[in-house]
Amino acid sequence: MGDNYEVSGQAGAVGPNAHVHDATLNQIVSQIENSMDLSQLGDELAKLHEAMKAAATDSEHYKAIGGVIEAEGAAKAKDPAKVVTH
């Protein structure tokens, strides 16, 4: 009794015995859209993927490069949800 909850931002469930099912929380996507230039991010990810490619030595490195390339493409396509996914 007397519990006090202050939530800054998005929350799926708060408090004793709280639960949530089948929810999708997309706050980070809206933050990306409002706080950065996706074209510039795409350019920066292109530089990152080139630097990673130059240093890659094993399959795990190449898998990581693939993720960066996917994020780069999503940024250039102005799709912040896919940027976050990759």
Secondary structure, 3 states (H helix, E strand, C coil): CCCCCCCCCCCCCCCCCCCCCCCCCCHHHHHHHHHCCHHHHHHHHHHHHHHHHHHCCCHHHHHHHHHHHHHHHHHHCCCHHHHHHC
